Amino acid sequence: MARKKIKSATDQRKFIMIYHDFLESDLLTSHEKMVFIALKKFADSNNQCFPSLKKLIDVTRISKRKIQDTLKSLEQKHIIGIESRLRADGGDTSNLYTLYDFKELWNAGSSEEMAAVVNEYEEMKLVSEL
């Protein structure tokens, strides 16, 4: 029987970078962390993505209802922004999610502090666009 060589040098798989402070944060439940990680999988360089609920269910193996509740919770905690999108015919399509992943966010002690970090980021983004 021939030995199969392990192709470690050519076995390049996609990955998601998750910071330790995010994983160690007490601000999120396990479902919230899993959904956030799934959103990171689809995020572009601007930390935005638009996966369907079905895609999030497939990736996380969490129920549709729980995903919906978790997305609302992440938005309320200022971890993500959710923007509804419409098709050209006026029908609904997947939401646009903006992910906030800052050191200051994961070190915040309260929802108010988290909101302040996100607001400061949004202000800086607007100023840089001008």
N, CA, C and O atoms as CSV, one atom per row, in Angstrom:
chain,resi,resn,atom,element,x,y,z
A,1,MET,N,N,0.842,-1.179,0.000
A,1,MET,CA,C,0.000,0.000,0.000
A,1,MET,C,C,0.887,1.243,0.000
A,1,MET,O,O,1.769,1.388,0.847
A,2,ALA,N,N,0.652,2.108,-0.929
A,2,ALA,CA,C,1.464,3.320,-1.065
A,2,ALA,C,C,1.074,4.341,-0.013
A,2,ALA,O,O,-0.093,4.488,0.350
A,3,ARG,N,N,2.076,5.027,0.453
A,3,ARG,CA,C,1.816,6.090,1.440
A,3,ARG,C,C,1.351,7.339,0.712
A,3,ARG,O,O,1.892,7.719,-0.327
A,4,LYS,N,N,0.350,7.956,1.278
A,4,LYS,CA,C,-0.122,9.226,0.716
A,4,LYS,C,C,0.630,10.350,1.397
A,4,LYS,O,O,0.739,10.396,2.623
A,5,LYS,N,N,1.138,11.241,0.595
A,5,LYS,CA,C,1.857,12.383,1.151
A,5,LYS,C,C,0.850,13.439,1.595
A,5,LYS,O,O,-0.134,13.711,0.909
A,6,ILE,N,N,1.112,14.005,2.720
A,6,ILE,CA,C,0.281,15.104,3.209
A,6,ILE,C,C,0.705,16.366,2.481
A,6,ILE,O,O,1.883,16.720,2.445
A,7,LYS,N,N,-0.259,17.019,1.918
A,7,LYS,CA,C,0.026,18.210,1.125
A,7,LYS,C,C,-0.184,19.469,1.962
A,7,LYS,O,O,-0.978,20.335,1.595
A,8,SER,N,N,0.511,19.568,3.060
A,8,SER,CA,C,0.315,20.705,3.954
A,8,SER,C,C,0.642,22.032,3.286
A,8,SER,O,O,-0.018,23.035,3.558
A,9,ALA,N,N,1.633,22.058,2.433
A,9,ALA,CA,C,2.015,23.313,1.788
A,9,ALA,C,C,0.983,23.766,0.770
A,9,ALA,O,O,0.833,24.964,0.528
A,10,THR,N,N,0.274,22.821,0.174
A,10,THR,CA,C,-0.715,23.184,-0.850
A,10,THR,C,C,-2.137,23.092,-0.335
A,10,THR,O,O,-3.081,23.390,-1.067
A,11,ASP,N,N,-2.302,22.685,0.906
A,11,ASP,CA,C,-3.639,22.531,1.477
A,11,ASP,C,C,-4.101,23.858,2.084
A,11,ASP,O,O,-4.320,23.961,3.291
A,12,GLN,N,N,-4.243,24.857,1.237
A,12,GLN,CA,C,-4.656,26.181,1.697
A,12,GLN,C,C,-6.171,26.257,1.739
A,12,GLN,O,O,-6.837,26.218,0.704
A,13,ARG,N,N,-6.709,26.368,2.948
A,13,ARG,CA,C,-8.150,26.473,3.130
A,13,ARG,C,C,-8.492,27.893,3.543
A,13,ARG,O,O,-7.674,28.597,4.134
A,14,LYS,N,N,-9.709,28.302,3.223
A,14,LYS,CA,C,-10.165,29.626,3.646
A,14,LYS,C,C,-10.299,29.633,5.161
A,14,LYS,O,O,-10.543,28.599,5.782
A,15,PHE,N,N,-10.137,30.807,5.740
A,15,PHE,CA,C,-10.246,30.933,7.188
A,15,PHE,C,C,-10.845,32.280,7.544
A,15,PHE,O,O,-10.945,33.180,6.710
A,16,ILE,N,N,-11.236,32.394,8.791
A,16,ILE,CA,C,-11.799,33.625,9.336
A,16,ILE,C,C,-10.919,34.019,10.516
A,16,ILE,O,O,-10.603,33.184,11.364
A,17,MET,N,N,-10.523,35.287,10.573
A,17,MET,CA,C,-9.731,35.755,11.696
A,17,MET,C,C,-10.675,36.219,12.803
A,17,MET,O,O,-11.503,37.109,12.608
A,18,ILE,N,N,-10.528,35.598,13.955
A,18,ILE,CA,C,-11.319,35.964,15.125
A,18,ILE,C,C,-10.338,36.350,16.236
A,18,ILE,O,O,-9.443,35.582,16.587
A,19,TYR,N,N,-10.520,37.527,16.768
A,19,TYR,CA,C,-9.620,38.018,17.807
A,19,TYR,C,C,-9.944,37.396,19.163
A,19,TYR,O,O,-11.094,37.062,19.450
A,20,HIS,N,N,-8.923,37.251,19.978
A,20,HIS,CA,C,-9.084,36.664,21.304
A,20,HIS,C,C,-10.061,37.457,22.158
A,20,HIS,O,O,-10.870,36.873,22.880
A,21,ASP,N,N,-9.992,38.804,22.081
A,21,ASP,CA,C,-10.876,39.608,22.935
A,21,ASP,C,C,-12.348,39.366,22.595
A,21,ASP,O,O,-13.207,39.445,23.473
A,22,PHE,N,N,-12.642,39.072,21.331
A,22,PHE,CA,C,-14.016,38.719,20.943
A,22,PHE,C,C,-14.412,37.393,21.591
A,22,PHE,O,O,-15.474,37.293,22.207
A,23,LEU,N,N,-13.561,36.380,21.452
A,23,LEU,CA,C,-13.883,35.062,22.004
A,23,LEU,C,C,-14.005,35.079,23.526
A,23,LEU,O,O,-14.824,34.361,24.099
A,24,GLU,N,N,-13.188,35.900,24.169
A,24,GLU,CA,C,-13.173,35.948,25.628
A,24,GLU,C,C,-14.197,36.915,26.212
A,24,GLU,O,O,-14.367,36.974,27.429
A,25,SER,N,N,-14.873,37.668,25.365
A,25,SER,CA,C,-15.839,38.661,25.829
A,25,SER,C,C,-17.065,37.988,26.449
A,25,SER,O,O,-17.552,36.972,25.955
A,26,ASP,N,N,-17.542,38.573,27.531
A,26,ASP,CA,C,-18.758,38.091,28.181
A,26,ASP,C,C,-20.000,38.804,27.650
A,26,ASP,O,O,-21.100,38.592,28.162
A,27,LEU,N,N,-19.836,39.642,26.634
A,27,LEU,CA,C,-20.944,40.454,26.131
A,27,LEU,C,C,-21.923,39.660,25.275
A,27,LEU,O,O,-23.072,40.070,25.112
A,28,LEU,N,N,-21.479,38.516,24.722
A,28,LEU,CA,C,-22.313,37.765,23.793
A,28,LEU,C,C,-22.569,36.347,24.287
A,28,LEU,O,O,-21.752,35.756,24.993
A,29,THR,N,N,-23.727,35.821,23.896
A,29,THR,CA,C,-24.045,34.419,24.165
A,29,THR,C,C,-23.333,33.549,23.130
A,29,THR,O,O,-22.765,34.064,22.167
A,30,SER,N,N,-23.364,32.260,23.325
A,30,SER,CA,C,-22.728,31.353,22.362
A,30,SER,C,C,-23.395,31.442,20.991
A,30,SER,O,O,-22.710,31.382,19.969
A,31,HIS,N,N,-24.725,31.583,20.953
A,31,HIS,CA,C,-25.411,31.742,19.666
A,31,HIS,C,C,-25.013,33.045,18.986
A,31,HIS,O,O,-24.811,33.072,17.772
A,32,GLU,N,N,-24.897,34.119,19.750
A,32,GLU,CA,C,-24.504,35.409,19.178
A,32,GLU,C,C,-23.091,35.332,18.610
A,32,GLU,O,O,-22.821,35.868,17.535
A,33,LYS,N,N,-22.190,34.668,19.328
A,33,LYS,CA,C,-20.827,34.515,18.822
A,33,LYS,C,C,-20.820,33.693,17.538
A,33,LYS,O,O,-20.120,34.037,16.586
A,34,MET,N,N,-21.593,32.610,17.505
A,34,MET,CA,C,-21.605,31.756,16.314
A,34,MET,C,C,-22.169,32.495,15.105
A,34,MET,O,O,-21.626,32.384,14.006
A,35,VAL,N,N,-23.242,33.241,15.293
A,35,VAL,CA,C,-23.829,34.002,14.177
A,35,VAL,C,C,-22.871,35.087,13.723
A,35,VAL,O,O,-22.726,35.312,12.521
A,36,PHE,N,N,-22.213,35.766,14.653
A,36,PHE,CA,C,-21.243,36.796,14.289
A,36,PHE,C,C,-20.101,36.185,13.475
A,36,PHE,O,O,-19.683,36.755,12.467
A,37,ILE,N,N,-19.602,35.040,13.904
A,37,ILE,CA,C,-18.532,34.362,13.167
A,37,ILE,C,C,-19.014,33.982,11.770
A,37,ILE,O,O,-18.271,34.121,10.798
A,38,ALA,N,N,-20.256,33.502,11.666
A,38,ALA,CA,C,-20.803,33.158,10.348
A,38,ALA,C,C,-20.888,34.399,9.465
A,38,ALA,O,O,-20.571,34.330,8.277
A,39,LEU,N,N,-21.307,35.528,10.022
A,39,LEU,CA,C,-21.352,36.772,9.248
A,39,LEU,C,C,-19.944,37.172,8.804
A,39,LEU,O,O,-19.760,37.634,7.678
A,40,LYS,N,N,-18.946,36.997,9.685
A,40,LYS,CA,C,-17.559,37.313,9.328
A,40,LYS,C,C,-17.105,36.491,8.122
A,40,LYS,O,O,-16.306,36.958,7.311
A,41,LYS,N,N,-17.611,35.283,8.011
A,41,LYS,CA,C,-17.258,34.408,6.887
A,41,LYS,C,C,-17.591,35.065,5.547
A,41,LYS,O,O,-16.873,34.883,4.564
A,42,PHE,N,N,-18.669,35.819,5.517
A,42,PHE,CA,C,-19.138,36.426,4.272
A,42,PHE,C,C,-18.727,37.891,4.119
A,42,PHE,O,O,-18.951,38.484,3.063
A,43,ALA,N,N,-18.135,38.479,5.148
A,43,ALA,CA,C,-17.848,39.916,5.144
A,43,ALA,C,C,-16.760,40.291,4.146
A,43,ALA,O,O,-15.801,39.550,3.931
A,44,ASP,N,N,-16.940,41.465,3.543
A,44,ASP,CA,C,-15.939,42.003,2.626
A,44,ASP,C,C,-14.949,42.871,3.409
A,44,ASP,O,O,-14.968,42.881,4.640
A,45,SER,N,N,-14.099,43.587,2.704
A,45,SER,CA,C,-13.077,44.416,3.359
A,45,SER,C,C,-13.678,45.588,4.135
A,45,SER,O,O,-12.997,46.191,4.963
A,46,ASN,N,N,-14.945,45.915,3.877
A,46,ASN,CA,C,-15.643,46.968,4.619
A,46,ASN,C,C,-16.457,46.404,5.777
A,46,ASN,O,O,-17.258,47.117,6.381
A,47,ASN,N,N,-16.255,45.131,6.087
A,47,ASN,CA,C,-17.008,44.437,7.142
A,47,ASN,C,C,-18.514,44.450,6.875
A,47,ASN,O,O,-19.318,44.593,7.797
A,48,GLN,N,N,-18.880,44.301,5.611
A,48,GLN,CA,C,-20.291,44.217,5.234
A,48,GLN,C,C,-20.532,42.917,4.480
A,48,GLN,O,O,-19.655,42.413,3.778
A,49,CYS,N,N,-21.745,42.384,4.641
A,49,CYS,CA,C,-22.114,41.153,3.946
A,49,CYS,C,C,-23.632,41.086,3.833
A,49,CYS,O,O,-24.347,41.866,4.462
A,50,PHE,N,N,-24.112,40.152,3.028
A,50,PHE,CA,C,-25.562,40.018,2.853
A,50,PHE,C,C,-25.973,38.563,2.635
A,50,PHE,O,O,-26.664,38.256,1.664
A,51,PRO,N,N,-25.553,37.661,3.534
A,51,PRO,CA,C,-25.981,36.267,3.395
A,51,PRO,C,C,-27.474,36.122,3.692
A,51,PRO,O,O,-28.033,36.869,4.495
A,52,SER,N,N,-28.097,35.173,3.046
A,52,SER,CA,C,-29.511,34.897,3.309
A,52,SER,C,C,-29.651,34.189,4.653
A,52,SER,O,O,-28.678,33.662,5.192
A,53,LEU,N,N,-30.866,34.181,5.184
A,53,LEU,CA,C,-31.125,33.433,6.418
A,53,LEU,C,C,-30.813,31.961,6.206
A,53,LEU,O,O,-30.247,31.309,7.084
A,54,LYS,N,N,-31.180,31.439,5.048
A,54,LYS,CA,C,-30.910,30.031,4.753
A,54,LYS,C,C,-29.423,29.737,4.810
A,54,LYS,O,O,-29.019,28.707,5.348
A,55,LYS,N,N,-28.605,30.617,4.268
A,55,LYS,CA,C,-27.155,30.417,4.291
A,55,LYS,C,C,-26.640,30.448,5.730
A,55,LYS,O,O,-25.781,29.645,6.094
A,56,LEU,N,N,-27.157,31.368,6.553
A,56,LEU,CA,C,-26.739,31.430,7.956
A,56,LEU,C,C,-27.161,30.171,8.711
A,56,LEU,O,O,-26.425,29.678,9.566
A,57,ILE,N,N,-28.339,29.657,8.395
A,57,ILE,CA,C,-28.811,28.408,9.006
A,57,ILE,C,C,-27.901,27.256,8.602
A,57,ILE,O,O,-27.520,26.441,9.442
A,58,ASP,N,N,-27.551,27.184,7.322
A,58,ASP,CA,C,-26.677,26.119,6.827
A,58,ASP,C,C,-25.313,26.144,7.505
A,58,ASP,O,O,-24.765,25.095,7.841
A,59,VAL,N,N,-24.768,27.335,7.707
A,59,VAL,CA,C,-23.430,27.465,8.288
A,59,VAL,C,C,-23.437,27.189,9.790
A,59,VAL,O,O,-22.537,26.523,10.302
A,60,THR,N,N,-24.446,27.696,10.497
A,60,THR,CA,C,-24.450,27.613,11.961
A,60,THR,C,C,-25.203,26.407,12.515
A,60,THR,O,O,-24.953,25.979,13.641
A,61,ARG,N,N,-26.115,25.865,11.730
A,61,ARG,CA,C,-27.003,24.776,12.187
A,61,ARG,C,C,-27.912,25.244,13.330
A,61,ARG,O,O,-28.302,24.460,14.196
A,62,ILE,N,N,-28.233,26.529,13.310
A,62,ILE,CA,C,-29.148,27.121,14.285
A,62,ILE,C,C,-30.483,27.338,13.573
A,62,ILE,O,O,-30.503,27.620,12.374
A,63,SER,N,N,-31.589,27.210,14.294
A,63,SER,CA,C,-32.915,27.339,13.682
A,63,SER,C,C,-33.159,28.753,13.151
A,63,SER,O,O,-32.538,29.717,13.598
A,64,LYS,N,N,-34.069,28.851,12.196
A,64,LYS,CA,C,-34.397,30.145,11.578
A,64,LYS,C,C,-34.845,31.152,12.630
A,64,LYS,O,O,-34.370,32.287,12.644
A,65,ARG,N,N,-35.752,30.744,13.507
A,65,ARG,CA,C,-36.273,31.651,14.537
A,65,ARG,C,C,-35.143,32.146,15.452
A,65,ARG,O,O,-35.075,33.330,15.782
A,66,LYS,N,N,-34.267,31.231,15.851
A,66,LYS,CA,C,-33.163,31.592,16.743
A,66,LYS,C,C,-32.174,32.522,16.032
A,66,LYS,O,O,-31.643,33.447,16.647
A,67,ILE,N,N,-31.926,32.281,14.745
A,67,ILE,CA,C,-31.057,33.181,13.962
A,67,ILE,C,C,-31.667,34.578,13.931
A,67,ILE,O,O,-30.971,35.565,14.169
A,68,GLN,N,N,-32.962,34.666,13.639
A,68,GLN,CA,C,-33.634,35.971,13.571
A,68,GLN,C,C,-33.544,36.688,14.910
A,68,GLN,O,O,-33.230,37.878,14.955
A,69,ASP,N,N,-33.817,35.977,16.001
A,69,ASP,CA,C,-33.731,36.578,17.341
A,69,ASP,C,C,-32.300,37.022,17.645
A,69,ASP,O,O,-32.080,38.082,18.231
A,70,THR,N,N,-31.341,36.208,17.245
A,70,THR,CA,C,-29.933,36.513,17.512
A,70,THR,C,C,-29.477,37.729,16.726
A,70,THR,O,O,-28.743,38.565,17.252
A,71,LEU,N,N,-29.901,37.840,15.476
A,71,LEU,CA,C,-29.548,39.018,14.676
A,71,LEU,C,C,-30.108,40.289,15.309
A,71,LEU,O,O,-29.422,41.310,15.367
A,72,LYS,N,N,-31.360,40.230,15.787
A,72,LYS,CA,C,-31.952,41.389,16.463
A,72,LYS,C,C,-31.160,41.746,17.720
A,72,LYS,O,O,-30.909,42.918,17.996
A,73,SER,N,N,-30.776,40.726,18.469
A,73,SER,CA,C,-30.012,40.951,19.693
A,73,SER,C,C,-28.646,41.576,19.391
A,73,SER,O,O,-28.214,42.496,20.086
A,74,LEU,N,N,-27.971,41.075,18.356
A,74,LEU,CA,C,-26.681,41.651,17.972
A,74,LEU,C,C,-26.833,43.106,17.546
A,74,LEU,O,O,-25.964,43.931,17.826
A,75,GLU,N,N,-27.923,43.420,16.877
A,75,GLU,CA,C,-28.171,44.806,16.477
A,75,GLU,C,C,-28.448,45.675,17.698
A,75,GLU,O,O,-27.939,46.792,17.786
A,76,GLN,N,N,-29.237,45.184,18.629
A,76,GLN,CA,C,-29.540,45.943,19.847
A,76,GLN,C,C,-28.291,46.190,20.687
A,76,GLN,O,O,-28.182,47.212,21.364
A,77,LYS,N,N,-27.356,45.253,20.639
A,77,LYS,CA,C,-26.098,45.393,21.387
A,77,LYS,C,C,-25.055,46.202,20.621
A,77,LYS,O,O,-23.938,46.393,21.101
A,78,HIS,N,N,-25.425,46.682,19.417
A,78,HIS,CA,C,-24.539,47.506,18.585
A,78,HIS,C,C,-23.320,46.726,18.082
A,78,HIS,O,O,-22.253,47.302,17.872
A,79,ILE,N,N,-23.486,45.425,17.893
A,79,ILE,CA,C,-22.420,44.582,17.359
A,79,ILE,C,C,-22.506,44.548,15.840
A,79,ILE,O,O,-21.491,44.436,15.152
A,80,ILE,N,N,-23.735,44.647,15.322
A,80,ILE,CA,C,-23.954,44.694,13.871
A,80,ILE,C,C,-24.985,45.774,13.559
A,80,ILE,O,O,-25.784,46.164,14.410
A,81,GLY,N,N,-24.944,46.241,12.327
A,81,GLY,CA,C,-25.991,47.096,11.796
A,81,GLY,C,C,-26.743,46.288,10.751
A,81,GLY,O,O,-26.140,45.515,10.007
A,82,ILE,N,N,-28.056,46.462,10.693
A,82,ILE,CA,C,-28.872,45.724,9.726
A,82,ILE,C,C,-29.622,46.723,8.859
A,82,ILE,O,O,-30.316,47.606,9.363
A,83,GLU,N,N,-29.473,46.573,7.555
A,83,GLU,CA,C,-30.156,47.433,6.592
A,83,GLU,C,C,-30.978,46.553,5.653
A,83,GLU,O,O,-30.436,45.671,4.987
A,84,SER,N,N,-32.285,46.796,5.604
A,84,SER,CA,C,-33.146,46.038,4.694
A,84,SER,C,C,-32.828,46.421,3.261
A,84,SER,O,O,-32.541,47.579,2.958
A,85,ARG,N,N,-32.883,45.430,2.387
A,85,ARG,CA,C,-32.641,45.679,0.964
A,85,ARG,C,C,-33.850,45.176,0.175
A,85,ARG,O,O,-34.521,44.225,0.575
A,86,LEU,N,N,-34.110,45.837,-0.953
A,86,LEU,CA,C,-35.233,45.464,-1.807
A,86,LEU,C,C,-34.735,45.129,-3.207
A,86,LEU,O,O,-33.756,45.700,-3.689
A,87,ARG,N,N,-35.421,44.201,-3.842
A,87,ARG,CA,C,-35.136,43.898,-5.248
A,87,ARG,C,C,-35.733,45.006,-6.113
A,87,ARG,O,O,-36.491,45.843,-5.623
A,88,ALA,N,N,-35.396,45.008,-7.374
A,88,ALA,CA,C,-35.893,46.017,-8.313
A,88,ALA,C,C,-37.418,45.998,-8.410
A,88,ALA,O,O,-38.043,47.034,-8.637
A,89,ASP,N,N,-38.024,44.799,-8.235
A,89,ASP,CA,C,-39.482,44.693,-8.314
A,89,ASP,C,C,-40.171,45.046,-6.988
A,89,ASP,O,O,-41.390,44.926,-6.868
A,90,GLY,N,N,-39.383,45.480,-5.994
A,90,GLY,CA,C,-39.951,45.887,-4.708
A,90,GLY,C,C,-40.003,44.781,-3.673
A,90,GLY,O,O,-40.354,45.039,-2.522
A,91,GLY,N,N,-39.663,43.555,-4.050
A,91,GLY,CA,C,-39.667,42.439,-3.104
A,91,GLY,C,C,-38.447,42.459,-2.197
A,91,GLY,O,O,-37.431,43.084,-2.499
A,92,ASP,N,N,-38.576,41.764,-1.088
A,92,ASP,CA,C,-37.463,41.689,-0.134
A,92,ASP,C,C,-36.353,40.792,-0.661
A,92,ASP,O,O,-36.596,39.826,-1.386
A,93,THR,N,N,-35.148,41.132,-0.283
A,93,THR,CA,C,-33.990,40.280,-0.530
A,93,THR,C,C,-33.213,40.217,0.786
A,93,THR,O,O,-33.702,40.708,1.804
A,94,SER,N,N,-32.044,39.640,0.792
A,94,SER,CA,C,-31.291,39.514,2.036
A,94,SER,C,C,-30.900,40.894,2.574
A,94,SER,O,O,-30.728,41.850,1.817
A,95,ASN,N,N,-30.767,40.969,3.888
A,95,ASN,CA,C,-30.353,42.210,4.534
A,95,ASN,C,C,-28.869,42.464,4.295
A,95,ASN,O,O,-28.103,41.545,4.006
A,96,LEU,N,N,-28.486,43.722,4.421
A,96,LEU,CA,C,-27.079,44.090,4.417
A,96,LEU,C,C,-26.662,44.226,5.881
A,96,LEU,O,O,-27.261,44.987,6.641
A,97,TYR,N,N,-25.636,43.484,6.259
A,97,TYR,CA,C,-25.146,43.506,7.631
A,97,TYR,C,C,-23.802,44.223,7.665
A,97,TYR,O,O,-22.916,43.933,6.860
A,98,THR,N,N,-23.654,45.156,8.596
A,98,THR,CA,C,-22.375,45.810,8.850
A,98,THR,C,C,-21.890,45.294,10.195
A,98,THR,O,O,-22.599,45.392,11.197
A,99,LEU,N,N,-20.689,44.748,10.217
A,99,LEU,CA,C,-20.134,44.166,11.436
A,99,LEU,C,C,-19.193,45.157,12.104
A,99,LEU,O,O,-18.332,45.748,11.452
A,100,TYR,N,N,-19.362,45.330,13.398
A,100,TYR,CA,C,-18.487,46.189,14.175
A,100,TYR,C,C,-17.593,45.274,15.014
A,100,TYR,O,O,-18.074,44.541,15.879
A,101,ASP,N,N,-16.313,45.327,14.750
A,101,ASP,CA,C,-15.375,44.419,15.408
A,101,ASP,C,C,-14.148,45.229,15.818
A,101,ASP,O,O,-13.127,45.219,15.131
A,102,PHE,N,N,-14.263,45.926,16.941
A,102,PHE,CA,C,-13.197,46.793,17.430
A,102,PHE,C,C,-12.755,46.347,18.811
A,102,PHE,O,O,-13.555,45.841,19.598
A,103,LYS,N,N,-11.491,46.537,19.095
A,103,LYS,CA,C,-10.938,46.229,20.408
A,103,LYS,C,C,-11.746,46.937,21.506
A,103,LYS,O,O,-12.074,46.343,22.532
A,104,GLU,N,N,-12.056,48.207,21.270
A,104,GLU,CA,C,-12.791,48.992,22.272
A,104,GLU,C,C,-14.195,48.429,22.510
A,104,GLU,O,O,-14.727,48.520,23.616
A,105,LEU,N,N,-14.778,47.858,21.483
A,105,LEU,CA,C,-16.126,47.292,21.600
A,105,LEU,C,C,-16.132,46.106,22.543
A,105,LEU,O,O,-16.996,45.997,23.414
A,106,TRP,N,N,-15.159,45.211,22.367
A,106,TRP,CA,C,-15.131,43.989,23.185
A,106,TRP,C,C,-14.672,44.268,24.602
A,106,TRP,O,O,-14.876,43.442,25.492
A,107,ASN,N,N,-14.051,45.424,24.828
A,107,ASN,CA,C,-13.639,45.797,26.176
A,107,ASN,C,C,-14.676,46.655,26.885
A,107,ASN,O,O,-14.495,47.020,28.047
A,108,ALA,N,N,-15.772,46.980,26.185
A,108,ALA,CA,C,-16.829,47.798,26.787
A,108,ALA,C,C,-17.504,47.014,27.912
A,108,ALA,O,O,-17.595,45.787,27.878
A,109,GLY,N,N,-17.964,47.753,28.892
A,109,GLY,CA,C,-18.604,47.108,30.037
A,109,GLY,C,C,-20.114,47.140,29.999
A,109,GLY,O,O,-20.772,46.479,30.803
A,110,SER,N,N,-20.673,47.910,29.063
A,110,SER,CA,C,-22.136,48.036,29.017
A,110,SER,C,C,-22.595,48.319,27.593
A,110,SER,O,O,-21.791,48.626,26.713
A,111,SER,N,N,-23.902,48.209,27.384
A,111,SER,CA,C,-24.484,48.511,26.073
A,111,SER,C,C,-24.272,49.969,25.692
A,111,SER,O,O,-24.076,50.288,24.520
A,112,GLU,N,N,-24.311,50.857,26.690
A,112,GLU,CA,C,-24.104,52.275,26.425
A,112,GLU,C,C,-22.693,52.536,25.907
A,112,GLU,O,O,-22.499,53.312,24.972
A,113,GLU,N,N,-21.708,51.878,26.526
A,113,GLU,CA,C,-20.327,52.026,26.075
A,113,GLU,C,C,-20.159,51.465,24.668
A,113,GLU,O,O,-19.443,52.037,23.847
A,114,MET,N,N,-20.820,50.347,24.392
A,114,MET,CA,C,-20.746,49.743,23.062
A,114,MET,C,C,-21.345,50.688,22.024
A,114,MET,O,O,-20.777,50.871,20.948
A,115,ALA,N,N,-22.480,51.283,22.342
A,115,ALA,CA,C,-23.127,52.224,21.421
A,115,ALA,C,C,-22.221,53.419,21.161
A,115,ALA,O,O,-22.132,53.895,20.029
A,116,ALA,N,N,-21.549,53.906,22.196
A,116,ALA,CA,C,-20.644,55.049,22.037
A,116,ALA,C,C,-19.481,54.710,21.110
A,116,ALA,O,O,-19.082,55.541,20.294
A,117,VAL,N,N,-18.935,53.508,21.223
A,117,VAL,CA,C,-17.831,53.086,20.350
A,117,VAL,C,C,-18.294,53.051,18.894
A,117,VAL,O,O,-17.600,53.544,18.005
A,118,VAL,N,N,-19.467,52.466,18.654
A,118,VAL,CA,C,-19.993,52.369,17.286
A,118,VAL,C,C,-20.306,53.758,16.738
A,118,VAL,O,O,-20.002,54.041,15.579
A,119,ASN,N,N,-20.903,54.622,17.544
A,119,ASN,CA,C,-21.209,55.981,17.097
A,119,ASN,C,C,-19.945,56.747,16.727
A,119,ASN,O,O,-19.922,57.469,15.731
A,120,GLU,N,N,-18.903,56.592,17.523
A,120,GLU,CA,C,-17.632,57.257,17.226
A,120,GLU,C,C,-17.063,56.735,15.903
A,120,GLU,O,O,-16.556,57.512,15.094
A,121,TYR,N,N,-17.148,55.433,15.687
A,121,TYR,CA,C,-16.669,54.847,14.435
A,121,TYR,C,C,-17.442,55.398,13.241
A,121,TYR,O,O,-16.843,55.771,12.232
A,122,GLU,N,N,-18.763,55.450,13.350
A,122,GLU,CA,C,-19.603,55.946,12.253
A,122,GLU,C,C,-19.300,57.411,11.955
A,122,GLU,O,O,-19.291,57.816,10.792
A,123,GLU,N,N,-19.053,58.210,12.996
A,123,GLU,CA,C,-18.686,59.608,12.803
A,123,GLU,C,C,-17.362,59.731,12.063
A,123,GLU,O,O,-17.241,60.530,11.134
A,124,MET,N,N,-16.373,58.948,12.465
A,124,MET,CA,C,-15.070,58.987,11.805
A,124,MET,C,C,-15.198,58.540,10.345
A,124,MET,O,O,-14.524,59.078,9.466
A,125,LYS,N,N,-16.050,57.571,10.098
A,125,LYS,CA,C,-16.260,57.100,8.722
A,125,LYS,C,C,-16.868,58.199,7.859
A,125,LYS,O,O,-16.461,58.396,6.714
A,126,LEU,N,N,-17.850,58.917,8.416
A,126,LEU,CA,C,-18.471,60.025,7.675
A,126,LEU,C,C,-17.470,61.141,7.396
A,126,LEU,O,O,-17.439,61.689,6.294
A,127,VAL,N,N,-16.663,61.471,8.380
A,127,VAL,CA,C,-15.672,62.536,8.207
A,127,VAL,C,C,-14.658,62.146,7.141
A,127,VAL,O,O,-14.264,62.984,6.330
A,128,SER,N,N,-14.232,60.890,7.128
A,128,SER,CA,C,-13.251,60.465,6.133
A,128,SER,C,C,-13.828,60.451,4.712
A,128,SER,O,O,-13.082,60.577,3.740
A,129,GLU,N,N,-15.137,60.300,4.590
A,129,GLU,CA,C,-15.785,60.318,3.272
A,129,GLU,C,C,-15.899,61.721,2.715
A,129,GLU,O,O,-16.023,61.906,1.504
A,130,LEU,N,N,-15.858,62.720,3.601
A,130,LEU,CA,C,-15.960,64.117,3.158
A,130,LEU,C,C,-14.676,64.585,2.624
A,130,LEU,O,O,-14.566,65.737,2.202
